Amino acid sequence: MNRVTVVGGGVSGLVTSFYLAKLGLPVRLIEKDNRLGGLIGTLATPHGPVELAANSIRSSAKLETLCAELDLPLIGPKKESRARYIYRDGPRRWPLGPIESLGLAGKLTKNLLARRFPPRERETVHEWSGRVLGESATRYLVGAALQGIYAGDPRELSASLIFGKKEKTERGTKRELVAPPVGMSQLIDALEQKLLSLGVEIETGVESASIDREGPVVVATSASDAVPLLRQRSSESAAQLERIEMLPLVRVTAFYPASEHTIGGFGILFPREQGVRALGVLFNTNIFPGRGDGHGESWIYGGAIDRDVMALDDDALIDLVARDRRTVYGRAVEPTAVYLQRWPHALPHYDLRLERMLRKGIEMPPGTFLAGNYLRGIGLPALIERAWDVARRVKSEE
């Protein structure tokens, strides 16, 4: 039985390796960085845990089963985190006025009755939302929400990739956001320990200069990192992935005195043209218990509409947060601590180019498989589903 090589030690690679090992296949996992987890990681600080990227997971049946096998507990959010805000001249639970809300209801009802709600092929989110929901909902609801999730430009995002029919992910019993008790790194650590107990070979700090080796290979890296790996096996496949645009993100986590906890809830999304440069802000200490004694916020910048933020140095980013806080709160307060994380190639842009590519299909050479957040969705439940599908395909072709 040939050993399966999994390239990439992020969540996709770790979970794919887990399922492969559970199916009885010998597995070698290699990761170019000196740590596992990719975008997922938690810094333990004197002020509270600081997430490098995602701070929670949408629960699903497969996630709950996986965590049960890892003996990893999951906690739910605080009740106060249910409040979510969109900024329109101030934080609002609902950003549309009465006349705009009536217009949205009428337009939505009309399109549902006429069966014009589903997105069309090669239709952008901006086009689809304007057609079925109206201008105000497009600007203050859909655009703000999707830049907070996908970091994309609604004028380029594919409506069918985001709102079209998808393979269903079986719901979990919790039906809410969940997280390990002390941070997302617990998931990575638990996966690593489980893989070692299953006999998986794990190597970190290894440059995957060549994947031209015997046995199946699963490329579980970002699309950009997959390109040089695939060139050796299929120049056509590599050329396809090279066209996937990767978006930058910057996360600035700042801690403040507890007195700064003046807005309850999960966080705020910022539509464009509201005088705030951030895509959104998360109120970390409001979301899960045990996230610090003071008040913690994570300000998210970048994405398709603000790539230049990557060029700012630390001081400029801290000043930017202060300016945005002054706009939102009407005051600037010196933080007790600040932690910055830059991701130059954080997320794939779910744009029309990616839609065309996925409709056509990515042709892979025999024995080579793909797992990643550009194939089925950026959320962890989607990555877990894809990992399971890939593991079964590898097993069936052995």
VEXRONU-254414 format. One record per residue: x, y, z of N, C-alpha, C in turn; residue number from 1. Coordinates in steps of 0.02 Angstrom, whole numbers. Atoms other than C-alpha are relative to their C-alpha. Layout:
<lumtors>
X	Y	Z	X	Y	Z	X	Y	Z	NUM
...
</lumtors>
This chain:
<lumtors>
42	-60	0	0	0	0	44	62	0	1
-40	-60	5	78	165	-56	-21	51	53	2
13	-52	-49	93	304	72	-30	61	-35	3
30	-62	25	-15	459	44	39	59	29	4
-34	-61	-23	79	624	52	-50	57	-1	5
43	-59	-5	-22	773	112	46	61	8	6
-42	-60	-1	61	940	74	-42	58	27	7
36	-55	-31	2	1080	189	-28	-20	68	8
20	17	-68	-24	1079	377	-51	48	29	9
56	-39	-25	-172	1197	389	-58	-47	18	10
58	41	-19	-346	1138	439	-16	-51	-54	11
16	47	54	-377	1060	267	47	-60	1	12
-48	55	0	-217	959	273	-5	-44	61	13
5	39	-61	-237	906	454	-62	-45	0	14
61	40	-2	-417	849	436	1	-53	-55	15
-7	50	53	-383	762	269	44	-58	24	16
-45	52	-26	-239	669	351	-35	-43	52	17
39	37	-50	-354	620	495	-46	-51	-34	18
48	46	32	-485	546	379	37	-54	-39	19
-39	51	35	-354	458	273	25	-54	48	20
-25	48	-50	-278	378	427	-57	-42	28	21
58	38	-25	-451	328	490	-22	-52	-51	22
17	49	52	-478	240	323	54	-53	-8	23
-51	52	1	-322	138	355	59	12	-46	24
-54	-14	46	-201	226	238	60	29	37	25
-60	-32	-29	-20	268	285	7	71	-27	26
1	-71	19	2	457	283	63	34	24	27
-55	-45	-18	145	580	281	-25	71	-12	28
22	-70	5	101	763	315	61	45	3	29
-57	-45	-1	227	897	269	-26	72	-4	30
19	-70	-6	215	1083	308	63	43	-4	31
-60	-41	10	336	1219	251	16	44	60	32
-12	-42	-59	313	1327	408	22	-44	59	33
-21	37	-60	378	1279	579	-57	-14	48	34
59	14	-41	202	1273	650	-56	-25	-44	35
59	24	36	43	1185	599	-58	50	12	36
60	-40	-11	-125	1270	579	-15	50	-54	37
13	-49	52	-102	1392	435	-28	64	30	38
31	-61	-24	-220	1538	465	-25	-6	72	39
29	12	-66	-282	1458	626	55	-2	52	40
-49	0	-53	-184	1496	783	-21	48	55	41
17	-41	-58	-198	1574	956	63	20	37	42
-54	-23	-43	-72	1681	1049	-25	5	72	43
16	-8	-71	-77	1664	1238	35	63	25	44
-29	-63	-23	-52	1839	1308	-24	14	71	45
23	-17	-68	-65	1915	1483	-69	32	2	46
64	-36	2	-221	2007	1425	-58	-45	-22	47
50	46	24	-312	1857	1353	24	-31	-65	48
-20	31	63	-301	1741	1202	-12	46	-59	49
5	-40	61	-273	1825	1034	0	-48	-60	50
4	43	59	-332	1734	878	37	32	-59	51
-36	-25	58	-224	1750	722	-48	13	-58	52
50	-10	53	-376	1736	608	-69	-18	29	53
67	18	-23	-540	1643	638	-2	-9	76	54
7	7	-73	-604	1651	817	-54	-49	19	55
55	47	-15	-745	1524	801	-14	-43	-61	56
19	46	53	-823	1387	695	-76	-5	1	57
71	15	5	-1000	1367	632	-8	-75	10	58
6	70	-17	-1053	1202	708	-32	-40	-57	59
28	47	49	-1093	1054	596	5	-70	29	60
-1	69	-25	-1124	868	620	71	-29	-3	61
-67	28	7	-951	822	553	49	32	48	62
-44	-33	-49	-865	952	661	-10	-30	69	63
14	27	-67	-951	887	817	26	-71	7	64
-26	69	-2	-907	707	773	76	1	3	65
-73	-5	0	-727	756	736	26	20	69	66
-24	-23	-65	-707	850	900	-13	-52	55	67
12	54	-48	-785	705	996	56	-52	-4	68
-55	48	9	-652	590	921	66	29	25	69
-61	-33	-25	-519	717	968	-3	11	75	70
11	-14	-71	-590	727	1145	10	74	14	71
-7	-73	-4	-599	915	1117	-67	31	16	72
64	-32	-16	-739	1010	1206	-9	63	-42	73
18	-62	35	-828	1152	1117	-47	40	43	74
44	-43	-39	-908	1300	1202	-40	45	-46	75
42	-46	38	-1049	1410	1140	13	72	20	76
-12	-71	-15	-1050	1600	1136	-43	25	57	77
41	-33	-50	-1114	1716	1270	-65	26	-32	78
64	-25	25	-1294	1774	1253	7	70	-30	79
-5	-68	25	-1239	1954	1228	30	4	-70	80
-31	-2	67	-1146	1907	1069	-52	-7	-56	81
51	7	52	-1312	1880	979	-13	66	-37	82
10	-65	32	-1322	2066	943	56	13	-51	83
-47	-16	53	-1239	2109	778	-18	69	-28	84
12	-69	21	-1219	2285	709	29	13	-69	85
-26	-29	62	-1198	2370	542	2	75	9	86
-10	-71	-12	-1131	2546	542	-30	42	-56	87
27	-49	46	-1235	2680	459	-14	63	40	88
3	-60	-42	-1204	2848	541	-5	-20	74	89
2	27	-68	-1183	2744	699	-17	-74	-3	90
16	72	0	-1199	2560	748	-76	-12	4	91
71	15	1	-1371	2492	705	-11	-75	-6	92
19	70	9	-1452	2322	725	-31	-11	-69	93
30	3	68	-1549	2358	563	15	66	-34	94
-25	-64	28	-1471	2487	448	-46	34	-49	95
45	-30	49	-1620	2522	334	-55	38	35	96
56	-38	-25	-1751	2655	364	-66	-32	-17	97
66	30	12	-1940	2619	361	-18	-5	-74	98
17	1	71	-1963	2666	178	44	-50	-38	99
-46	48	32	-1808	2567	126	-19	-72	18	100
20	67	-21	-1869	2417	227	-62	-23	-38	101
60	18	39	-2039	2421	142	18	-14	-73	102
-21	12	69	-1955	2435	-27	35	-67	-7	103
-34	65	1	-1844	2286	14	-51	-57	3	104
50	53	-7	-1993	2181	69	-40	-9	-64	105
39	5	61	-2091	2223	-87	39	-29	-57	106
-41	24	55	-1949	2192	-208	17	-74	9	107
-16	70	-13	-1901	2029	-123	-61	-45	-13	108
61	40	11	-2081	1965	-123	-14	-8	-75	109
13	2	72	-2103	2010	-306	47	-48	-36	110
-48	44	33	-1945	1919	-358	-7	-73	20	111
12	69	-21	-1984	1766	-254	-60	-29	-37	112
59	24	34	-2157	1751	-330	13	-12	-75	113
-17	7	71	-2086	1774	-505	57	-49	-11	114
-54	49	4	-1950	1647	-467	63	30	-33	115
-60	-33	26	-1815	1773	-510	53	9	54	116
-46	-9	-57	-1726	1756	-342	67	-35	-12	117
-65	34	7	-1592	1626	-388	49	40	-42	118
-50	-36	39	-1429	1702	-451	10	-32	-68	119
-13	23	67	-1387	1688	-634	74	-15	-9	120
-70	15	15	-1228	1619	-708	35	65	-20	121
-43	-58	13	-1090	1751	-714	-32	66	21	122
30	-60	-28	-1191	1874	-611	36	17	64	123
-35	-20	-61	-1099	1974	-479	-49	8	57	124
43	-11	-58	-1165	1994	-303	-33	68	-4	125
29	-67	6	-1191	2180	-336	-58	-1	-50	126
53	4	50	-1294	2141	-492	-60	-39	27	127
54	42	-27	-1394	2002	-408	-39	36	55	128
33	-33	-57	-1430	2100	-249	-40	61	-23	129
37	-57	26	-1479	2256	-344	-63	-21	-36	130
57	25	38	-1596	2153	-452	-55	-26	45	131
51	34	-40	-1685	2057	-313	-13	34	68	132
8	-30	-66	-1661	2164	-156	-3	76	-2	133
1	-72	4	-1632	2343	-210	66	31	21	134
-64	-35	-11	-1495	2474	-193	19	6	73	135
-17	-10	-71	-1506	2509	-6	22	-65	33	136
-19	64	-29	-1502	2326	43	67	-23	-27	137
-64	19	29	-1357	2298	-76	57	36	35	138
-54	-40	-29	-1255	2439	1	10	-14	74	139
-6	1	-73	-1295	2423	185	-9	-69	32	140
8	67	-28	-1337	2238	208	47	-50	-34	141
-37	53	36	-1266	2123	75	73	17	-7	142
-70	-18	10	-1108	2219	35	39	-2	65	143
-34	-1	-65	-1063	2245	218	11	-71	26	144
-5	68	-27	-1099	2065	266	53	-41	-38	145
-46	41	39	-1000	1987	123	72	23	3	146
-69	-21	-8	-848	2097	142	26	-24	68	147
-20	25	-65	-847	2041	324	15	-74	0	148
-10	72	3	-854	1857	276	52	-20	-51	149
-43	20	56	-767	1844	108	55	50	-16	150
-49	-54	14	-666	2007	108	2	19	-73	151
1	-12	71	-720	2023	-73	-35	64	-20	152
34	-58	29	-784	2161	-185	-66	-23	-29	153
65	22	26	-972	2141	-216	-7	9	-75	154
3	-11	72	-945	2207	-392	38	-53	-38	155
-37	54	32	-833	2057	-427	-19	-68	27	156
19	64	-30	-898	1922	-309	-53	-35	-42	157
48	40	38	-994	1781	-393	-61	-14	42	158
62	12	-37	-1175	1775	-337	-16	-74	3	159
17	71	0	-1194	1593	-387	45	-40	47	160
-44	35	-47	-1041	1538	-287	-22	11	72	161
16	-17	-70	-1105	1625	-131	-73	-16	17	162
71	10	-16	-1295	1613	-145	-33	-56	-40	163
28	54	40	-1319	1473	-271	-5	-65	38	164
9	65	-32	-1359	1292	-234	68	-30	17	165
-61	31	-23	-1225	1203	-135	-16	-69	29	166
9	63	-36	-1197	1031	-65	-14	17	73	167
21	-17	-68	-1283	1033	103	49	-28	52	168
-39	21	-58	-1181	1025	262	-48	-18	56	169
47	22	-52	-1272	924	394	11	41	63	170
-4	-42	-60	-1312	1033	543	20	-39	62	171
-17	30	-64	-1241	998	713	-56	12	50	172
51	-8	-52	-1340	990	874	1	70	30	173
-7	-66	-31	-1274	1159	932	-30	55	-43	174
29	-49	46	-1326	1258	776	20	72	16	175
-24	-68	-15	-1219	1407	822	76	0	-8	176
-72	-3	-1	-1041	1468	825	27	-33	63	177
-31	33	-57	-928	1366	938	75	12	-4	178
-73	-7	-2	-746	1369	991	27	-44	56	179
-32	33	-57	-625	1270	1099	5	49	58	180
3	-43	-59	-620	1337	1277	53	55	3	181
-53	-51	-8	-452	1429	1268	27	24	-67	182
-22	-27	64	-439	1467	1082	5	-53	-54	183
1	44	58	-431	1394	908	62	-44	-6	184
-59	42	1	-255	1327	932	-12	-68	32	185
16	64	-30	-332	1191	1039	-21	-51	-52	186
21	45	54	-410	1118	883	61	-26	-38	187
-60	20	36	-242	1116	794	41	-49	42	188
-39	44	-44	-153	1039	944	-32	-69	7	189
35	64	-7	-287	906	964	6	-42	-64	190
-9	37	63	-277	860	779	70	-28	-6	191
-69	24	4	-88	847	787	10	-61	44	192
-9	57	-45	-93	732	938	-37	-62	-25	193
38	57	26	-227	623	859	36	-31	-60	194
-35	26	58	-129	608	697	61	-41	21	195
-58	38	-24	27	554	791	-21	-67	29	196
24	63	-29	-75	423	884	-23	-49	-53	197
22	43	55	-138	357	717	59	-19	-45	198
-59	19	39	39	339	651	17	45	-58	199
-15	-47	54	41	490	535	68	31	12	200
-65	-33	-5	216	556	500	-11	75	-14	201
8	-72	8	219	745	524	69	33	-2	202
-63	-36	7	362	853	462	-15	74	-11	203
7	-72	8	367	1042	483	66	30	-22	204
-60	-33	24	490	1166	410	29	-34	-61	205
-23	37	59	499	1063	250	-25	35	-62	206
19	-29	64	499	1150	82	-18	-56	-49	207
23	53	46	398	1044	-40	22	17	-70	208
-27	-18	65	512	1076	-187	-24	-47	-54	209
23	48	49	448	920	-271	-52	-44	31	210
50	50	-22	292	814	-256	-1	-58	-49	211
-4	54	49	347	699	-394	27	-63	33	212
-21	59	-37	353	546	-283	-54	-53	-8	213
48	54	6	268	377	-278	-57	9	49	214
58	-3	-43	95	364	-205	-42	61	-12	215
44	-57	8	-53	482	-202	25	62	37	216
-19	-63	-31	-26	665	-160	-62	43	6	217
55	-48	-12	-154	782	-82	32	68	12	218
-25	-68	-7	-112	966	-106	-51	40	39	219
47	-33	-46	-195	1052	42	27	68	22	220
-27	-67	-13	-112	1222	30	-48	52	-27	221
38	-52	34	-180	1390	-25	10	-8	-75	222
-6	5	73	-208	1408	-212	67	26	-24	223
-64	-29	22	-54	1518	-230	58	-46	16	224
-54	47	-17	57	1393	-139	-4	-65	-40	225
8	61	38	-14	1250	-242	30	5	-70	226
-23	-9	69	43	1326	-407	69	-30	-13	227
-66	29	15	230	1287	-398	3	-75	12	228
0	72	-12	194	1114	-328	-29	-38	-59	229
34	35	54	78	1069	-471	35	6	-67	230
-34	-10	65	190	1135	-611	38	-62	-21	231
-39	60	16	292	975	-600	-44	-55	-29	232
44	54	21	141	865	-631	-48	20	-56	233
48	-22	50	23	970	-737	4	76	-6	234
-5	-73	11	63	1141	-809	-69	30	-9	235
68	-26	11	-121	1160	-858	-35	11	66	236
31	-8	-65	-182	1131	-680	30	59	38	237
-34	-55	-34	-52	1251	-613	-22	67	-28	238
21	-62	31	-104	1383	-739	-70	19	22	239
67	-14	-24	-285	1367	-684	2	31	70	240
-3	-25	-69	-243	1391	-500	34	67	5	241
-35	-64	-1	-128	1536	-540	-47	58	-13	242
48	-53	14	-281	1633	-598	-45	16	60	243
40	-14	-60	-360	1624	-425	32	57	38	244
-25	-59	-35	-341	1792	-341	-3	-11	75	245
-3	7	-72	-287	1789	-160	-2	69	32	246
12	-64	-31	-341	1929	-44	39	8	66	247
-37	-12	-62	-239	2009	97	-47	20	56	248
37	-21	-59	-303	2033	273	50	21	54	249
-39	-22	-59	-234	2126	424	-48	-1	59	250
41	4	-61	-300	2091	598	38	35	56	251
-29	-38	-55	-264	2215	738	-42	-13	62	252
35	15	-63	-314	2151	910	27	46	54	253
-20	-48	-52	-313	2282	1046	-41	-12	63	254
33	6	-65	-355	2271	1230	-6	69	32	255
15	-64	-32	-433	2415	1326	-26	-12	70	256
31	8	-66	-495	2447	1503	-72	-25	-8	257
68	27	2	-660	2361	1544	-52	54	-11	258
47	-55	9	-744	2532	1541	-16	13	-74	259
12	-8	71	-730	2527	1350	-53	-47	-27	260
54	46	20	-861	2390	1345	-66	39	2	261
59	-44	2	-996	2515	1294	-52	-24	-51	262
46	29	48	-1073	2418	1149	1	-75	8	263
2	72	-6	-1129	2241	1181	-2	-32	-69	264
9	34	63	-1138	2109	1048	64	-28	-29	265
-53	36	35	-1029	2017	924	51	46	-32	266
-45	-46	34	-960	2162	826	-39	44	-48	267
30	-47	46	-992	2290	690	31	-10	-70	268
-23	-1	69	-980	2281	500	-6	71	-28	269
-3	-69	24	-937	2439	404	-10	3	-76	270
8	-11	72	-1014	2475	233	49	53	-23	271
-45	-51	28	-905	2577	118	-33	69	4	272
22	-70	0	-920	2766	118	-32	21	66	273
24	-20	-66	-957	2773	304	55	31	43	274
-54	-34	-35	-791	2851	351	42	-45	44	275
-39	49	-38	-720	2691	427	36	-45	-50	276
-39	39	48	-580	2599	337	-6	-75	13	277
3	71	-17	-602	2433	428	-58	-34	-35	278
56	42	24	-707	2292	356	-48	-14	57	279
41	14	-58	-769	2255	530	42	-2	63	280
-33	7	-64	-728	2244	714	-36	-53	40	281
28	52	-43	-754	2095	829	12	20	73	282
-7	-13	-72	-786	2119	1015	17	-67	34	283
-21	67	-20	-684	1968	1069	-23	-20	70	284
17	18	-69	-718	1976	1256	-76	-5	10	285
73	8	-4	-906	1984	1221	-23	-68	-27	286
25	57	40	-912	1826	1114	4	-65	38	287
-8	62	-37	-841	1681	1215	27	16	70	288
-28	-11	-67	-803	1668	1401	75	-14	1	289
-71	13	-9	-623	1672	1459	45	34	-50	290
-40	-34	51	-562	1794	1326	32	65	26	291
-34	-58	-28	-489	1923	1445	-43	36	50	292
36	-35	-53	-536	2031	1595	-21	70	-21	293
18	-67	22	-540	2198	1504	-48	-2	-59	294
41	-2	61	-615	2239	1335	46	-10	-59	295
-42	15	57	-539	2161	1179	-37	9	-66	296
29	-10	66	-571	2211	999	50	-23	-54	297
-41	15	58	-505	2143	833	-26	37	-60	298
18	-40	59	-509	2265	687	29	-34	-62	299
-19	37	60	-503	2183	516	4	48	-59	300
-11	-44	56	-431	2274	365	22	-41	-61	301
-27	30	61	-387	2235	185	-55	-24	-47	302
47	28	47	-478	2123	64	8	30	-70	303
-5	-21	70	-514	2161	-119	-3	75	-9	304
10	-72	10	-557	2343	-92	52	43	36	305
-49	-40	-38	-410	2394	18	65	-39	6	306
-62	39	0	-253	2300	-32	59	41	28	307
-56	-42	-20	-143	2450	9	14	-2	75	308
-10	1	-73	-166	2422	196	60	-44	19	309
-57	44	-14	-31	2287	186	65	39	4	310
-62	-39	1	99	2424	157	10	41	63	311
-6	-41	-60	64	2510	323	43	-35	53	312
-40	29	-54	189	2485	463	-42	-4	64	313
37	11	-62	138	2442	641	-29	64	29	314
24	-63	-29	126	2622	701	-58	28	-40	315
54	-26	42	19	2671	552	-64	-40	10	316
59	41	-12	-99	2525	584	-33	17	67	317
27	-18	-66	-117	2571	768	-35	68	-4	318
32	-66	10	-154	2751	717	-66	-7	-38	319
61	12	39	-282	2686	592	-57	-25	44	320
50	24	-47	-374	2591	728	-25	57	43	321
20	-57	-43	-374	2747	837	-47	46	-38	322
43	-44	40	-449	2850	695	-69	-32	-11	323
64	33	11	-583	2720	659	-41	-2	65	324
37	0	-64	-626	2707	845	-28	70	15	325
25	-68	-12	-642	2896	853	-63	13	-41	326
59	-7	42	-766	2890	709	-59	-38	30	327
54	43	-24	-867	2748	787	-24	21	70	328
17	-14	-70	-861	2797	972	1	73	19	329
-7	-71	-17	-823	2982	965	56	15	48	330
-56	-10	-47	-666	2960	1069	57	-46	-20	331
-59	42	10	-492	2887	1062	29	-18	68	332
-27	24	-64	-427	2782	1207	63	-40	-14	333
-63	36	9	-250	2718	1222	-9	-73	20	334
6	71	-18	-247	2527	1216	53	-21	50	335
-50	27	-47	-160	2429	1353	48	-48	-35	336
-43	45	39	-90	2308	1223	-28	-7	-70	337
20	9	70	-94	2283	1034	39	-57	-30	338
-32	56	35	-58	2128	930	-23	2	-73	339
14	-6	71	-47	2133	741	16	-65	-37	340
-12	59	42	-60	1994	613	-15	18	-72	341
9	-13	72	-35	2015	425	-2	-66	-38	342
5	59	43	-91	1885	299	-1	25	-73	343
-1	-27	69	-35	1935	122	-45	-38	-48	344
41	42	44	-130	1790	42	-49	-40	42	345
43	31	-51	-268	1755	166	-56	-43	-30	346
60	33	24	-423	1709	66	-4	4	-76	347
11	-4	72	-468	1666	-114	-58	48	-13	348
54	-44	20	-575	1795	-202	-53	-41	-36	349
54	40	30	-741	1710	-239	-33	41	-56	350
22	-44	54	-758	1809	-400	-23	-40	-60	351
26	33	60	-822	1771	-574	52	-45	-32	352
-52	44	27	-654	1699	-627	0	-67	35	353
3	63	-38	-664	1570	-488	-63	-38	-18	354
62	34	21	-844	1533	-536	9	-37	-65	355
-11	32	65	-795	1497	-716	46	-60	7	356
-48	55	-9	-650	1388	-660	-34	-60	32	357
31	56	-35	-754	1284	-540	-56	-32	-42	358
50	29	45	-894	1264	-669	33	-47	-50	359
-37	39	49	-768	1200	-794	32	-61	32	360
-34	53	-35	-679	1094	-665	75	6	-7	361
-73	-2	1	-496	1086	-620	26	-71	-13	362
-25	65	19	-416	941	-711	66	-15	37	363
-60	18	-38	-290	852	-601	31	-64	-30	364
-32	61	24	-160	723	-654	-16	-59	46	365
15	59	-41	-186	544	-592	40	0	65	366
-34	6	-64	-146	520	-409	10	65	37	367
-8	-65	-32	-154	706	-367	-69	29	17	368
65	-23	-24	-297	782	-266	9	69	33	369
0	-67	-29	-342	956	-205	-46	4	60	370
42	-16	-57	-409	1011	-36	17	72	20	371
-15	-69	-18	-428	1194	9	-61	44	0	372
57	-45	-9	-538	1345	40	-22	34	-63	373
21	-29	64	-552	1391	-144	-45	-49	-39	374
36	52	36	-651	1234	-188	-73	-9	21	375
68	12	-23	-807	1224	-81	-26	54	46	376
20	-53	-45	-810	1369	40	57	16	47	377
-56	-21	-43	-699	1466	160	-11	-20	73	378
14	18	-69	-784	1408	321	28	-68	18	379
-29	64	-22	-712	1266	425	-47	-59	-12	380
43	57	16	-868	1157	405	7	-23	-73	381
-9	17	71	-845	1165	215	68	-34	-11	382
-66	31	6	-659	1123	233	-2	-72	25	383
6	67	-27	-703	972	339	-36	-46	-48	384
37	40	49	-830	910	212	44	-17	-60	385
-45	12	57	-704	930	71	54	-50	19	386
-52	46	-22	-571	839	171	-27	-72	1	387
30	67	-1	-689	691	196	-10	-26	-72	388
10	21	69	-732	687	10	66	-20	-32	389
-65	16	29	-548	690	-39	27	-65	27	390
-25	61	-30	-502	553	83	-35	-61	-30	391
37	57	30	-639	439	14	22	-12	-73	392
-23	8	69	-581	473	-166	68	-33	-2	393
-66	31	-2	-402	431	-122	-6	-74	16	394
10	70	-19	-459	270	-38	-29	-41	-58	395
32	38	54	-567	220	-186	46	-12	-58	396
-46	7	57	-423	244	-309	64	-35	17	397
-64	32	-18	-289	153	-211	8	-66	-36	398
</lumtors>
